């Protein structure tokens, strides 16, 4: 019997926990604050930023949205980040990715105060993740994937896990979390150069697909009873759909679902968790600022 892991339900649970923490922090005189910086006019980024800001106001977080034009310079973006670093009302800083091509994203990430880097991409937080130092911030998407596995009752300890994709945003941190003392999984990181990827995936008790290719993982790659976490979100042209496209994951859901013991849908799986974990990280940053 396959189980659909509902990210919306789990995200609501995380946000309810966040709401209680916000209340207790307010009693201590602190309102957690998140600043989101958007450079340029990328339509998908505008939607993401809008939903992040909306969720903050629903929960009673202080949030600030800073929009810079498409032709903003590197120095202008850095100046905004440095101002936010110095602002005691702001506990979390997020610069929406991807920025326009003239912006050096790595340099921007490194300029963020690691104690406010709620995306978890600053080298100091990457190192803390590798060292299993709990004071660091874990990137939101892999943190959300781990919470989904936990809520679905999936036993990671001793499991063989395959992570498809090696980005700093998902693949690498996901592998570190799965092999950590909390995860205790045996992890293989596969990517575009992996030989006989299907055979590698067939061994997996848990597959995390984060390769950014629509419906890449097919039924022949998945063993019976595996758990599949689909991080991908891809637009595929579809003339029968009202908007002219449909959203699909990195997994060919319709053919894989019957083989899985549990699977996340797209949309409604990993997606809602990313914002929930971002808010959770912002609250953690606010709490740590009191120490």
N, C-alpha and C positions, 0 to 999 in steps of 0.2 A: 504493500500500500504506500503510495507516494504522498508526501506531505508538502504542501505549498507553504513556504516560509514567507509570511506576510510582513514586509518591512514597514508598512504603515502602522500596523498594530504595535510592533516592537518600538518603533520611533515614538509613538504616543506614550508608551510606557516610560521610555527614557526622558521624554519631555516633562512628564508628570513628576518624575524624580527631580528633574532640574527645577521645576516650579517650587518644590518644597525647599530645595537648597537656596534658591533665590530669596525666599522668605526669611530663612534663618540668617543669611548674609545681611539682608536689610536690617534685621534686628541688631546686628553687630555694626550697623552704620555704613555698610558698603552696598552700592548698587553695581552689579557686574556690568561692564561696558564693552561693547564690541564696535570697532570701526571697520567698515568695508570700503576699500578703495577700488574704484572702477576706472580704468584708463581706456578711452575709446568707445566705440559704438557697437561692439559685438552683440547681436541680438540675444544669443543664448546666455551670454554673461549677464545681460540686463535682467533677464528672467530669473536667473539664479540669485543675483544680488537682491532683487525685489522680494523674492521669497524668504531670503535670510533675514532681511530687515523686518518684514512683516511678522515672522515667527518671533523675533526678539521683542517686538512691541506687545504681542499677545501674551508673552510670558513675564512682561515687566522688566526686561533688560533695558539698559540705556544703549541706544545704538546710533551710530552716525554713518551716513553714507556720503562719501566724497567722490565726486565725478570729475574726471579730468578729460580734456579733449583728446581726440585721436592723435593730434600732432604734439602732445605733451612731450617735453624733453626728459631725459634721464634725471637731470638735476631737479626738475620740478617734482617728479615722483619721489625722489629721495628726500626732498625737503618736507613733503607731506608725511612720509614715514617717520622722519626725525622729530617732527612736531608731535606726532601721535605717541612716539616713544616717551616723550617728556610729559605727556598729559595724564595726570593722576586719575582722571575719570575713565580712561580707556585701559582695559585689562587685556583685550585681545585685538590683534591687528591682522586683517586678511587683505591681501592684494589679489584681486580676482585674476585668474589665469584663463586664457593667454592674453598678455598685453600686446599692443601693436609692435611691429618688428624692430622699431628703433630702441625699444626698451630692453635692457639686459636684465632678464628676470632673476638670474642667480644673484646678481649684485643687490637687487632690491630685497630678496629674501634674506641675504646676509646682513642687510642694514637694519632689519627688524630686531628689536630687543628680544632675545630668545625667551625671556619670561613672558612675552606677549605674543609669541609666535604660535597662535592656536591652530595653525595649519600643520605644524610639526615638521616643517621643511628646513629650518635653520640647521646648519651642521651640528650645533651643540645638541639640539633635540634628536637629530639622527643618531648621534653618538650615545645619547642617554637611552634611546630605544635599544641599540645594540648591547649596551651595558646592563640593560634591565633596571635602569634607575627610574623609579616611579615618579620623580619630580618633573620628568620631561613630558612633552606633548606628543602624542601619537597621531599621525595623519588620520583625518576623519574617516575616510572611506575604509581603510583596513580595520580601524577600530570598530567601525560599524559592522563589518563582516564578522569579526570575532564575537560581537554581541549577538548577532543573528544566530550564529552556530550555538552559542550558549543557550539562548532562549528556545531554540528548537530541540535542545537536549542532545546535541551531537557530541559524542565523545571524541575529543581530539587527541587525548593521551594515547600514544602508541599507534595512532592512525598514520597511514601513508597519505601524504597530501601532495598534490601537484599544483603549483601556482603557474599559470600561463601568462607571461608578461613580466618584465623586469624593470618597470619604471620606478622612479623614486616616489611617485605619488601613490602607487598601489603595490606593485609586484614585490619590490624589495622589502618594504616595511611589513607587508603581509607575511612574507616568508619568515622574517624575524619574530613576528608575533606567534606564528604557529609553532616555531621551534623553541620559543622561550619556555621558562619553567612553568608558566601558566598554560601554554599550549601543548608542550611535550609531544608534538607530532614529528614524524620523519618527513623532511620536506625536500622536494625536487623543484627547482625553478626552471621552467621550460620557456623557450622563446623561439623567434623565427629561425634561428640556426640549429635548433635541437634536431638531432637525427631521429627519425621514426617517432615523431611526436605522438602518433596514435598509440603505439605500444607503451610509451611512457605513461600516457593518461589512463590506459586500461588497468594499470596497477593500482590506481589511486582510490582510496576510500573517500577522499575529499578532493574535489577539483574547484579551484578558484580561477575563473576565466577573466582576465584583464588585459586583453591583447588589442582591443579596439578594432576588431574585424567582425562584421555582422555575421551571425550564425555560423561561426568558425568551428565550434565544437559540435560534432555530429554524433549520432547514436553509436556508431561503431567505435568511438573513442572512449565510451563510458561503460564501466562494468556494472553489472546488475547490483542494485542496492547502494550505489555511490551517492554521496551528497554533492550537489553542484551549487556553487555560489557564482552568480553571473553579474560581474561588475560593469560589463559593457553597456553603453547606450548609443545606438547608431540609428541614423535616419536612413530608411530605405524607401526609394520611390515606389509608390503604389497608387495607380490611377483610380482604383476602386475606393480608396480612403478619401474622406471629406477634405483633408488638408493636402492631399496629393502625395502624402508619405505616411509611413507608420514607423513606430519606434521598435527596434528589436535589440536584443542583447548580443553578446559574443557567443551565445549558445543557441543552437537550433532547438528551441524550447519544445515545439510540438512533437518532434521525434525523440527527444531525450527524456521527456517528463515521465514516460511510463517505465523507464529503467531505474529511475532514482528512488532512493528512500526519502529524500528531501531535496527541494530545489527552490531557488528564488525566481520570481517572475520579473519581466521587464515590460513596462514600468511597474513600480510598486514593490520592488524588492530592496536592493541595496540603496537606491536613490534617496528615499526619505531618511535613511539612517545618517547620511552624510551631514545634513543640517543639524540633526539631533546631536551628533557627536561634536560638531562645531560649538554648539551652545554649551554642551557639557564641558568642553575644553575651556571655554571662556569663564565658566563658573569656577573651574579648578584654578585658572589664572588669578581670578579675583580672591579666592581663598588663600592662595599662596602669597599674594601681595600683602596679606595681613601678618604673615610670619615674621 
